[in-house]
Amino acid sequence: MNRFARILKHRWLDERDLARTLDDALLARIEARVAASEKRHSGEIRVCAEAGLPLSYLWRGASARERALAMFGKLRVWDTEHNNGVLIYLLFAERDVEIVADRGLDRHVSASQWREVMERMRASFRQGEFEAGLNAAIDAVDALLVQHFPLAPGEHNPNELPDKPHLR
């Protein structure tokens, strides 16, 4: 896709389009799913969805991955005690997704495992099944965090990051 067509596509969609797709009820269900997940492990899951990339990203041809890495930092997903925060990022204009995991978890998970989770999400999103795609991603990340960072009996996750999805 050429640069100008991509810019037009991203500028055409805005937060209202995103809010119609990810309505308040769906966001509440996603928030509850993240909260329930974090009772099973010491990790933190953060969901971020954007209608489109900022113009500066579009102008230089930046990818969804580049934006996800930036949001990983801006939302402080890296700032957890066990370095096991995970960002699930949705770029609505391109129906693209990225997962960025902090080094504590990333060292245990292969690139092919992350690609598999993202491909399942992309397939759901292409079919317009955003809730199913997000639920599957949260469940997959939850399983990895439970495997590598389970809570000991009686231990409690201090919930270092908000569970509510971040929309832009």
TIVO-2410 file (N, C-alpha, C; in nm, 3 decimals):
# residues 168
REC num residu      c1      c2      c3 atome chaine
REC   1      M   0.086  -0.117   0.000     N      A
REC   1      M   0.000   0.000   0.000    CA      A
REC   1      M   0.091   0.123   0.000     C      A
REC   2      N   0.059   0.220  -0.085     N      A
REC   2      N   0.146   0.339  -0.087    CA      A
REC   2      N   0.122   0.426   0.036     C      A
REC   3      R   0.214   0.513   0.061     N      A
REC   3      R   0.213   0.594   0.182    CA      A
REC   3      R   0.086   0.677   0.195     C      A
REC   4      F   0.042   0.741   0.087     N      A
REC   4      F  -0.074   0.829   0.096    CA      A
REC   4      F  -0.204   0.752   0.119     C      A
REC   5      A  -0.217   0.636   0.058     N      A
REC   5      A  -0.335   0.553   0.082    CA      A
REC   5      A  -0.337   0.506   0.228     C      A
REC   6      R  -0.221   0.471   0.279     N      A
REC   6      R  -0.212   0.427   0.419    CA      A
REC   6      R  -0.248   0.540   0.514     C      A
REC   7      I  -0.198   0.660   0.486     N      A
REC   7      I  -0.230   0.776   0.570    CA      A
REC   7      I  -0.381   0.800   0.568     C      A
REC   8      L  -0.441   0.797   0.451     N      A
REC   8      L  -0.585   0.819   0.439    CA      A
REC   8      L  -0.663   0.715   0.519     C      A
REC   9      K  -0.623   0.590   0.507     N      A
REC   9      K  -0.691   0.482   0.579    CA      A
REC   9      K  -0.685   0.505   0.730     C      A
REC  10      H  -0.569   0.546   0.780     N      A
REC  10      H  -0.552   0.567   0.924    CA      A
REC  10      H  -0.622   0.693   0.973     C      A
REC  11      R  -0.627   0.794   0.890     N      A
REC  11      R  -0.693   0.918   0.931    CA      A
REC  11      R  -0.845   0.907   0.919     C      A
REC  12      W  -0.892   0.818   0.833     N      A
REC  12      W  -1.035   0.800   0.814    CA      A
REC  12      W  -1.100   0.743   0.940     C      A
REC  13      L  -1.031   0.651   1.006     N      A
REC  13      L  -1.082   0.591   1.129    CA      A
REC  13      L  -1.037   0.673   1.248     C      A
REC  14      D  -1.123   0.684   1.347     N      A
REC  14      D  -1.084   0.755   1.468    CA      A
REC  14      D  -1.133   0.680   1.592     C      A
REC  15      E  -1.120   0.744   1.706     N      A
REC  15      E  -1.156   0.680   1.832    CA      A
REC  15      E  -1.302   0.639   1.838     C      A
REC  16      R  -1.389   0.713   1.768     N      A
REC  16      R  -1.533   0.677   1.768    CA      A
REC  16      R  -1.554   0.542   1.698     C      A
REC  17      D  -1.481   0.521   1.589     N      A
REC  17      D  -1.491   0.392   1.519    CA      A
REC  17      D  -1.444   0.279   1.610     C      A
REC  18      L  -1.335   0.303   1.678     N      A
REC  18      L  -1.281   0.204   1.770    CA      A
REC  18      L  -1.379   0.177   1.883     C      A
REC  19      A  -1.439   0.283   1.938     N      A
REC  19      A  -1.534   0.268   2.049    CA      A
REC  19      A  -1.661   0.195   2.006     C      A
REC  20      R  -1.702   0.208   1.880     N      A
REC  20      R  -1.819   0.133   1.833    CA      A
REC  20      R  -1.787  -0.016   1.825     C      A
REC  21      T  -1.664  -0.048   1.788     N      A
REC  21      T  -1.625  -0.189   1.777    CA      A
REC  21      T  -1.595  -0.248   1.913     C      A
REC  22      L  -1.520  -0.174   1.993     N      A
REC  22      L  -1.485  -0.219   2.128    CA      A
REC  22      L  -1.568  -0.137   2.225     C      A
REC  23      D  -1.695  -0.171   2.238     N      A
REC  23      D  -1.785  -0.091   2.321    CA      A
REC  23      D  -1.757  -0.113   2.470     C      A
REC  24      D  -1.825  -0.036   2.553     N      A
REC  24      D  -1.800  -0.039   2.698    CA      A
REC  24      D  -1.822  -0.178   2.758     C      A
REC  25      A  -1.925  -0.248   2.712     N      A
REC  25      A  -1.952  -0.382   2.765    CA      A
REC  25      A  -1.838  -0.478   2.732     C      A
REC  26      L  -1.790  -0.472   2.608     N      A
REC  26      L  -1.679  -0.558   2.567    CA      A
REC  26      L  -1.553  -0.523   2.646     C      A
REC  27      L  -1.526  -0.394   2.661     N      A
REC  27      L  -1.408  -0.351   2.737    CA      A
REC  27      L  -1.415  -0.399   2.882     C      A
REC  28      A  -1.535  -0.397   2.941     N      A
REC  28      A  -1.551  -0.446   3.078    CA      A
REC  28      A  -1.523  -0.596   3.085     C      A
REC  29      R  -1.567  -0.670   2.984     N      A
REC  29      R  -1.540  -0.815   2.983    CA      A
REC  29      R  -1.390  -0.843   2.966     C      A
REC  30      I  -1.324  -0.765   2.882     N      A
REC  30      I  -1.179  -0.782   2.864    CA      A
REC  30      I  -1.107  -0.748   2.995     C      A
REC  31      E  -1.147  -0.639   3.058     N      A
REC  31      E  -1.086  -0.600   3.185    CA      A
REC  31      E  -1.103  -0.711   3.290     C      A
REC  32      A  -1.222  -0.768   3.298     N      A
REC  32      A  -1.248  -0.876   3.394    CA      A
REC  32      A  -1.164  -0.999   3.361     C      A
REC  33      R  -1.146  -1.028   3.232     N      A
REC  33      R  -1.066  -1.144   3.192    CA      A
REC  33      R  -0.920  -1.125   3.232     C      A
REC  34      V  -0.868  -1.004   3.211     N      A
REC  34      V  -0.730  -0.974   3.251    CA      A
REC  34      V  -0.716  -0.986   3.403     C      A
REC  35      A  -0.810  -0.928   3.476     N      A
REC  35      A  -0.805  -0.934   3.623    CA      A
REC  35      A  -0.809  -1.079   3.672     C      A
REC  36      A  -0.895  -1.160   3.614     N      A
REC  36      A  -0.903  -1.302   3.655    CA      A
REC  36      A  -0.772  -1.374   3.623     C      A
REC  37      S  -0.715  -1.343   3.508     N      A
REC  37      S  -0.588  -1.405   3.469    CA      A
REC  37      S  -0.479  -1.374   3.571     C      A
REC  38      E  -0.473  -1.249   3.612     N      A
REC  38      E  -0.364  -1.206   3.700    CA      A
REC  38      E  -0.376  -1.259   3.842     C      A
REC  39      K  -0.481  -1.331   3.871     N      A
REC  39      K  -0.492  -1.400   4.001    CA      A
REC  39      K  -0.420  -1.534   3.997     C      A
REC  40      R  -0.375  -1.574   3.877     N      A
REC  40      R  -0.313  -1.706   3.860    CA      A
REC  40      R  -0.161  -1.702   3.842     C      A
REC  41      H  -0.105  -1.583   3.825     N      A
REC  41      H   0.039  -1.570   3.799    CA      A
REC  41      H   0.087  -1.433   3.847     C      A
REC  42      S   0.218  -1.411   3.844     N      A
REC  42      S   0.273  -1.283   3.890    CA      A
REC  42      S   0.292  -1.182   3.778     C      A
REC  43      G   0.251  -1.218   3.657     N      A
REC  43      G   0.268  -1.128   3.542    CA      A
REC  43      G   0.160  -1.022   3.534     C      A
REC  44      E   0.180  -0.933   3.438     N      A
REC  44      E   0.084  -0.826   3.411    CA      A
REC  44      E   0.052  -0.827   3.262     C      A
REC  45      I  -0.076  -0.824   3.229     N      A
REC  45      I  -0.122  -0.818   3.090    CA      A
REC  45      I  -0.186  -0.682   3.068     C      A
REC  46      R  -0.146  -0.616   2.963     N      A
REC  46      R  -0.203  -0.486   2.927    CA      A
REC  46      R  -0.251  -0.493   2.783     C      A
REC  47      V  -0.375  -0.454   2.760     N      A
REC  47      V  -0.433  -0.450   2.626    CA      A
REC  47      V  -0.439  -0.305   2.582     C      A
REC  48      C  -0.391  -0.278   2.461     N      A
REC  48      C  -0.393  -0.143   2.404    CA      A
REC  48      C  -0.448  -0.152   2.262     C      A
REC  49      A  -0.545  -0.068   2.231     N      A
REC  49      A  -0.602  -0.066   2.096    CA      A
REC  49      A  -0.601   0.078   2.046     C      A
REC  50      E  -0.557   0.095   1.922     N      A
REC  50      E  -0.556   0.228   1.859    CA      A
REC  50      E  -0.632   0.221   1.727     C      A
REC  51      A  -0.707   0.329   1.700     N      A
REC  51      A  -0.781   0.337   1.573    CA      A
REC  51      A  -0.682   0.340   1.457     C      A
REC  52      G  -0.581   0.424   1.467     N      A
REC  52      G  -0.481   0.439   1.363    CA      A
REC  52      G  -0.351   0.490   1.422     C      A
REC  53      L  -0.247   0.482   1.343     N      A
REC  53      L  -0.117   0.531   1.388    CA      A
REC  53      L  -0.113   0.683   1.383     C      A
REC  54      P  -0.034   0.744   1.469     N      A
REC  54      P  -0.013   0.889   1.460    CA      A
REC  54      P   0.051   0.924   1.325     C      A
REC  55      L   0.025   1.044   1.279     N      A
REC  55      L   0.074   1.087   1.148    CA      A
REC  55      L   0.225   1.075   1.136     C      A
REC  56      S   0.298   1.105   1.243     N      A
REC  56      S   0.445   1.096   1.236    CA      A
REC  56      S   0.490   0.953   1.207     C      A
REC  57      Y   0.421   0.854   1.259     N      A
REC  57      Y   0.453   0.713   1.231    CA      A
REC  57      Y   0.419   0.678   1.087     C      A
REC  58      L   0.304   0.727   1.040     N      A
REC  58      L   0.262   0.698   0.904    CA      A
REC  58      L   0.356   0.760   0.802     C      A
REC  59      W   0.396   0.883   0.828     N      A
REC  59      W   0.481   0.954   0.732    CA      A
REC  59      W   0.613   0.882   0.710     C      A
REC  60      R   0.667   0.825   0.815     N      A
REC  60      R   0.796   0.756   0.800    CA      A
REC  60      R   0.781   0.607   0.772     C      A
REC  61      G   0.657   0.562   0.753     N      A
REC  61      G   0.633   0.422   0.716    CA      A
REC  61      G   0.652   0.324   0.830     C      A
REC  62      A   0.630   0.368   0.952     N      A
REC  62      A   0.649   0.282   1.068    CA      A
REC  62      A   0.547   0.169   1.070     C      A
REC  63      S   0.585   0.060   1.130     N      A
REC  63      S   0.499  -0.058   1.139    CA      A
REC  63      S   0.420  -0.058   1.270     C      A
REC  64      A   0.322  -0.148   1.274     N      A
REC  64      A   0.246  -0.169   1.398    CA      A
REC  64      A   0.341  -0.216   1.508     C      A
REC  65      R   0.442  -0.294   1.473     N      A
REC  65      R   0.538  -0.342   1.572    CA      A
REC  65      R   0.612  -0.226   1.638     C      A
REC  66      E   0.654  -0.130   1.557     N      A
REC  66      E   0.725  -0.014   1.610    CA      A
REC  66      E   0.635   0.062   1.708     C      A
REC  67      R   0.509   0.079   1.673     N      A
REC  67      R   0.416   0.150   1.762    CA      A
REC  67      R   0.391   0.069   1.889     C      A
REC  68      A   0.378  -0.063   1.876     N      A
REC  68      A   0.356  -0.147   1.994    CA      A
REC  68      A   0.473  -0.135   2.090     C      A
REC  69      L   0.594  -0.132   2.037     N      A
REC  69      L   0.712  -0.115   2.124    CA      A
REC  69      L   0.709   0.019   2.196     C      A
REC  70      A   0.667   0.123   2.124     N      A
REC  70      A   0.657   0.256   2.186    CA      A
REC  70      A   0.550   0.256   2.296     C      A
REC  71      M   0.435   0.193   2.269     N      A
REC  71      M   0.328   0.189   2.369    CA      A
REC  71      M   0.367   0.102   2.488     C      A
REC  72      F   0.446  -0.001   2.464     N      A
REC  72      F   0.498  -0.085   2.572    CA      A
REC  72      F   0.572   0.003   2.673     C      A
REC  73      G   0.653   0.097   2.621     N      A
REC  73      G   0.724   0.190   2.709    CA      A
REC  73      G   0.633   0.295   2.770     C      A
REC  74      K   0.549   0.357   2.689     N      A
REC  74      K   0.460   0.464   2.738    CA      A
REC  74      K   0.365   0.415   2.846     C      A
REC  75      L   0.317   0.293   2.831     N      A
REC  75      L   0.224   0.238   2.930    CA      A
REC  75      L   0.296   0.169   3.046     C      A
REC  76      R   0.427   0.174   3.044     N      A
REC  76      R   0.512   0.121   3.149    CA      A
REC  76      R   0.494  -0.029   3.174     C      A
REC  77      V   0.468  -0.101   3.068     N      A
REC  77      V   0.449  -0.246   3.080    CA      A
REC  77      V   0.581  -0.312   3.122     C      A
REC  78      W   0.691  -0.249   3.089     N      A
REC  78      W   0.823  -0.301   3.125    CA      A
REC  78      W   0.853  -0.285   3.274     C      A
REC  79      D   0.774  -0.205   3.343     N      A
REC  79      D   0.805  -0.166   3.480    CA      A
REC  79      D   0.735  -0.255   3.583     C      A
REC  80      T   0.761  -0.386   3.575     N      A
REC  80      T   0.703  -0.478   3.673    CA      A
REC  80      T   0.816  -0.545   3.751     C      A
REC  81      E   0.784  -0.586   3.870     N      A
REC  81      E   0.887  -0.642   3.959    CA      A
REC  81      E   0.961  -0.761   3.898     C      A
REC  82      H   0.890  -0.847   3.829     N      A
REC  82      H   0.952  -0.968   3.774    CA      A
REC  82      H   0.982  -0.957   3.624     C      A
REC  83      N   0.972  -0.837   3.570     N      A
REC  83      N   0.997  -0.815   3.426    CA      A
REC  83      N   0.915  -0.910   3.340     C      A
REC  84      N   0.787  -0.927   3.378     N      A
REC  84      N   0.702  -1.021   3.306    CA      A
REC  84      N   0.571  -0.958   3.260     C      A
REC  85      G   0.577  -0.830   3.224     N      A
REC  85      G   0.460  -0.765   3.166    CA      A
REC  85      G   0.447  -0.798   3.019     C      A
REC  86      V   0.324  -0.801   2.970     N      A
REC  86      V   0.296  -0.832   2.830    CA      A
REC  86      V   0.194  -0.732   2.776     C      A
REC  87      L   0.226  -0.674   2.661     N      A
REC  87      L   0.133  -0.583   2.594    CA      A
REC  87      L   0.072  -0.656   2.474     C      A
REC  88      I  -0.061  -0.656   2.469     N      A
REC  88      I  -0.135  -0.705   2.354    CA      A
REC  88      I  -0.185  -0.580   2.283     C      A
REC  89      Y  -0.136  -0.558   2.162     N      A
REC  89      Y  -0.161  -0.433   2.089    CA      A
REC  89      Y  -0.244  -0.461   1.964     C      A
REC  90      L  -0.351  -0.383   1.946     N      A
REC  90      L  -0.438  -0.393   1.829    CA      A
REC  90      L  -0.435  -0.261   1.754     C      A
REC  91      L  -0.402  -0.266   1.626     N      A
REC  91      L  -0.407  -0.149   1.538    CA      A
REC  91      L  -0.528  -0.168   1.447     C      A
REC  92      F  -0.637  -0.100   1.481     N      A
REC  92      F  -0.766  -0.120   1.417    CA      A
REC  92      F  -0.763  -0.092   1.267     C      A
REC  93      A  -0.698   0.016   1.223     N      A
REC  93      A  -0.698   0.054   1.081    CA      A
REC  93      A  -0.643  -0.056   0.992     C      A
REC  94      E  -0.549  -0.132   1.042     N      A
REC  94      E  -0.487  -0.238   0.963    CA      A
REC  94      E  -0.528  -0.377   1.008     C      A
REC  95      R  -0.612  -0.383   1.111     N      A
REC  95      R  -0.653  -0.511   1.171    CA      A
REC  95      R  -0.529  -0.595   1.198     C      A
REC  96      D  -0.430  -0.527   1.254     N      A
REC  96      D  -0.303  -0.592   1.284    CA      A
REC  96      D  -0.286  -0.597   1.435     C      A
REC  97      V  -0.207  -0.690   1.479     N      A
REC  97      V  -0.182  -0.708   1.622    CA      A
REC  97      V  -0.033  -0.732   1.645     C      A
REC  98      E   0.008  -0.700   1.763     N      A
REC  98      E   0.144  -0.728   1.807    CA      A
REC  98      E   0.138  -0.767   1.954     C      A
REC  99      I   0.232  -0.848   1.994     N      A
REC  99      I   0.249  -0.881   2.135    CA      A
REC  99      I   0.393  -0.847   2.170     C      A
REC 100      V   0.409  -0.769   2.276     N      A
REC 100      V   0.542  -0.734   2.324    CA      A
REC 100      V   0.551  -0.783   2.468     C      A
REC 101      A   0.647  -0.869   2.493     N      A
REC 101      A   0.666  -0.926   2.626    CA      A
REC 101      A   0.798  -0.876   2.684     C      A
REC 102      D   0.797  -0.847   2.811     N      A
REC 102      D   0.920  -0.806   2.879    CA      A
REC 102      D   1.015  -0.924   2.886     C      A
REC 103      R   1.140  -0.894   2.914     N      A
REC 103      R   1.248  -0.994   2.906    CA      A
REC 103      R   1.229  -1.112   3.000     C      A
REC 104      G   1.162  -1.094   3.113     N      A
REC 104      G   1.142  -1.205   3.206    CA      A
REC 104      G   1.065  -1.319   3.142     C      A
REC 105      L   0.959  -1.287   3.070     N      A
REC 105      L   0.879  -1.390   3.002    CA      A
REC 105      L   0.936  -1.422   2.865     C      A
REC 106      D   0.981  -1.321   2.794     N      A
REC 106      D   1.026  -1.341   2.656    CA      A
REC 106      D   1.140  -1.443   2.646     C      A
REC 107      R   1.222  -1.452   2.748     N      A
REC 107      R   1.333  -1.548   2.742    CA      A
REC 107      R   1.284  -1.693   2.748     C      A
REC 108      H   1.158  -1.713   2.790     N      A
REC 108      H   1.102  -1.848   2.799    CA      A
REC 108      H   1.015  -1.886   2.680     C      A
REC 109      V   0.983  -1.789   2.596     N      A
REC 109      V   0.886  -1.811   2.488    CA      A
REC 109      V   0.956  -1.788   2.353     C      A
REC 110      S   0.941  -1.882   2.264     N      A
REC 110      S   1.006  -1.869   2.133    CA      A
REC 110      S   0.930  -1.770   2.043     C      A
REC 111      A   1.001  -1.719   1.946     N      A
REC 111      A   0.940  -1.628   1.849    CA      A
REC 111      A   0.826  -1.698   1.775     C      A
REC 112      S   0.841  -1.825   1.748     N      A
REC 112      S   0.734  -1.897   1.677    CA      A
REC 112      S   0.608  -1.910   1.763     C      A
REC 113      Q   0.624  -1.924   1.894     N      A
REC 113      Q   0.507  -1.929   1.983    CA      A
REC 113      Q   0.433  -1.795   1.979     C      A
REC 114      W   0.506  -1.684   1.985     N      A
REC 114      W   0.443  -1.552   1.978    CA      A
REC 114      W   0.374  -1.533   1.844     C      A
REC 115      R   0.440  -1.573   1.735     N      A
REC 115      R   0.380  -1.560   1.600    CA      A
REC 115      R   0.249  -1.637   1.591     C      A
REC 116      E   0.246  -1.755   1.650     N      A
REC 116      E   0.125  -1.838   1.647    CA      A
REC 116      E   0.009  -1.767   1.718     C      A
REC 117      V   0.035  -1.710   1.834     N      A
REC 117      V  -0.069  -1.637   1.907    CA      A
REC 117      V  -0.117  -1.518   1.825     C      A
REC 118      M  -0.024  -1.443   1.766     N      A
REC 118      M  -0.062  -1.325   1.688    CA      A
REC 118      M  -0.137  -1.365   1.561     C      A
REC 119      E  -0.100  -1.475   1.498     N      A
REC 119      E  -0.170  -1.518   1.377    CA      A
REC 119      E  -0.314  -1.555   1.407     C      A
REC 120      R  -0.336  -1.622   1.520     N      A
REC 120      R  -0.474  -1.656   1.559    CA      A
REC 120      R  -0.555  -1.529   1.584     C      A
REC 121      M  -0.493  -1.429   1.647     N      A
REC 121      M  -0.562  -1.302   1.670    CA      A
REC 121      M  -0.593  -1.234   1.538     C      A
REC 122      R  -0.496  -1.226   1.449     N      A
REC 122      R  -0.517  -1.161   1.319    CA      A
REC 122      R  -0.631  -1.227   1.242     C      A
REC 123      A  -0.635  -1.358   1.245     N      A
REC 123      A  -0.741  -1.430   1.174    CA      A
REC 123      A  -0.878  -1.393   1.231     C      A
REC 124      S  -0.890  -1.386   1.361     N      A
REC 124      S  -1.016  -1.345   1.424    CA      A
REC 124      S  -1.052  -1.202   1.387     C      A
REC 125      F  -0.954  -1.113   1.390     N      A
REC 125      F  -0.979  -0.972   1.361    CA      A
REC 125      F  -1.020  -0.951   1.216     C      A
REC 126      R  -0.959  -1.026   1.124     N      A
REC 126      R  -0.995  -1.014   0.982    CA      A
REC 126      R  -1.140  -1.053   0.961     C      A
REC 127      Q  -1.192  -1.141   1.045     N      A
REC 127      Q  -1.332  -1.183   1.036    CA      A
REC 127      Q  -1.423  -1.092   1.119     C      A
REC 128      G  -1.366  -0.987   1.180     N      A
REC 128      G  -1.445  -0.895   1.260    CA      A
REC 128      G  -1.475  -0.947   1.399     C      A
REC 129      E  -1.409  -1.054   1.441     N      A
REC 129      E  -1.433  -1.115   1.572    CA      A
REC 129      E  -1.329  -1.065   1.672     C      A
REC 130      F  -1.343  -0.940   1.711     N      A
REC 130      F  -1.244  -0.876   1.797    CA      A
REC 130      F  -1.243  -0.934   1.938     C      A
REC 131      E  -1.360  -0.957   1.994     N      A
REC 131      E  -1.364  -1.012   2.129    CA      A
REC 131      E  -1.305  -1.152   2.133     C      A
REC 132      A  -1.339  -1.235   2.038     N      A
REC 132      A  -1.284  -1.372   2.033    CA      A
REC 132      A  -1.132  -1.367   2.018     C      A
REC 133      G  -1.082  -1.278   1.933     N      A
REC 133      G  -0.938  -1.266   1.913    CA      A
REC 133      G  -0.866  -1.219   2.038     C      A
REC 134      L  -0.923  -1.118   2.105     N      A
REC 134      L  -0.861  -1.068   2.228    CA      A
REC 134      L  -0.868  -1.173   2.339     C      A
REC 135      N  -0.982  -1.241   2.351     N      A
REC 135      N  -0.994  -1.345   2.453    CA      A
REC 135      N  -0.891  -1.456   2.430     C      A
REC 136      A  -0.876  -1.498   2.306     N      A
REC 136      A  -0.780  -1.604   2.276    CA      A
REC 136      A  -0.637  -1.559   2.308     C      A
REC 137      A  -0.606  -1.435   2.277     N      A
REC 137      A  -0.471  -1.384   2.307    CA      A
REC 137      A  -0.448  -1.375   2.457     C      A
REC 138      I  -0.545  -1.323   2.529     N      A
REC 138      I  -0.531  -1.314   2.675    CA      A
REC 138      I  -0.514  -1.453   2.734     C      A
REC 139      D  -0.593  -1.548   2.687     N      A
REC 139      D  -0.583  -1.685   2.738    CA      A
REC 139      D  -0.446  -1.747   2.707     C      A
REC 140      A  -0.394  -1.721   2.587     N      A
REC 140      A  -0.263  -1.776   2.549    CA      A
REC 140      A  -0.152  -1.715   2.634     C      A
REC 141      V  -0.158  -1.584   2.655     N      A
REC 141      V  -0.058  -1.517   2.739    CA      A
REC 141      V  -0.071  -1.565   2.883     C      A
REC 142      D  -0.195  -1.580   2.929     N      A
REC 142      D  -0.220  -1.632   3.064    CA      A
REC 142      D  -0.154  -1.769   3.082     C      A
REC 143      A  -0.173  -1.857   2.986     N      A
REC 143      A  -0.115  -1.992   2.996    CA      A
REC 143      A   0.037  -1.986   3.005     C      A
REC 144      L   0.098  -1.898   2.927     N      A
REC 144      L   0.244  -1.885   2.932    CA      A
REC 144      L   0.290  -1.828   3.066     C      A
REC 145      L   0.217  -1.730   3.117     N      A
REC 145      L   0.254  -1.672   3.246    CA      A
REC 145      L   0.233  -1.771   3.361     C      A
REC 146      V   0.126  -1.848   3.355     N      A
REC 146      V   0.103  -1.951   3.458    CA      A
REC 146      V   0.214  -2.056   3.453     C      A
REC 147      Q   0.255  -2.091   3.333     N      A
REC 147      Q   0.361  -2.191   3.317    CA      A
REC 147      Q   0.494  -2.141   3.374     C      A
REC 148      H   0.528  -2.015   3.349     N      A
REC 148      H   0.661  -1.965   3.385    CA      A
REC 148      H   0.664  -1.878   3.511     C      A
REC 149      F   0.550  -1.822   3.551     N      A
REC 149      F   0.546  -1.734   3.669    CA      A
REC 149      F   0.421  -1.763   3.753     C      A
REC 150      P   0.400  -1.888   3.793     N      A
REC 150      P   0.280  -1.919   3.872    CA      A
REC 150      P   0.289  -1.857   4.011     C      A
REC 151      L   0.174  -1.829   4.067     N      A
REC 151      L   0.171  -1.783   4.206    CA      A
REC 151      L   0.179  -1.905   4.298     C      A
REC 152      A   0.257  -1.892   4.404     N      A
REC 152      A   0.264  -1.998   4.504    CA      A
REC 152      A   0.134  -1.996   4.585     C      A
REC 153      P   0.099  -2.107   4.647     N      A
REC 153      P  -0.022  -2.109   4.731    CA      A
REC 153      P  -0.019  -1.994   4.833     C      A
REC 154      G  -0.127  -1.919   4.837     N      A
REC 154      G  -0.136  -1.806   4.930    CA      A
REC 154      G  -0.072  -1.677   4.880     C      A
REC 155      E   0.003  -1.684   4.770     N      A
REC 155      E   0.067  -1.564   4.714    CA      A
REC 155      E  -0.037  -1.483   4.638     C      A
REC 156      H  -0.011  -1.355   4.628     N      A
REC 156      H  -0.105  -1.265   4.565    CA      A
REC 156      H  -0.033  -1.173   4.468     C      A
REC 157      N  -0.091  -1.151   4.350     N      A
REC 157      N  -0.035  -1.060   4.250    CA      A
REC 157      N  -0.074  -0.918   4.289     C      A
REC 158      P   0.023  -0.829   4.308     N      A
REC 158      P  -0.009  -0.692   4.353    CA      A
REC 158      P  -0.074  -0.604   4.245     C      A
REC 159      N  -0.097  -0.656   4.126     N      A
REC 159      N  -0.160  -0.582   4.017    CA      A
REC 159      N  -0.092  -0.448   3.994     C      A
REC 160      E   0.023  -0.454   3.933     N      A
REC 160      E   0.108  -0.337   3.913    CA      A
REC 160      E   0.062  -0.246   3.800     C      A
REC 161      L  -0.022  -0.296   3.710     N      A
REC 161      L  -0.069  -0.216   3.597    CA      A
REC 161      L  -0.222  -0.223   3.588     C      A
REC 162      P  -0.285  -0.121   3.530     N      A
REC 162      P  -0.431  -0.125   3.515    CA      A
REC 162      P  -0.475  -0.244   3.429     C      A
REC 163      D  -0.590  -0.302   3.463     N      A
REC 163      D  -0.645  -0.412   3.385    CA      A
REC 163      D  -0.732  -0.361   3.270     C      A
REC 164      K  -0.779  -0.239   3.282     N      A
REC 164      K  -0.868  -0.180   3.181    CA      A
REC 164      K  -0.791  -0.157   3.052     C      A
REC 165      P  -0.846  -0.200   2.937     N      A
REC 165      P  -0.779  -0.174   2.810    CA      A
REC 165      P  -0.758  -0.026   2.786     C      A
REC 166      H  -0.647   0.006   2.723     N      A
REC 166      H  -0.611   0.144   2.691    CA      A
REC 166      H  -0.649   0.169   2.545     C      A
REC 167      L  -0.738   0.263   2.521     N      A
REC 167      L  -0.779   0.298   2.384    CA      A
REC 167      L  -0.725   0.433   2.347     C      A
REC 168      R  -0.684   0.443   2.218     N      A
REC 168      R  -0.634   0.570   2.163    CA      A
REC 168      R  -0.690   0.589   2.025     C      A
***
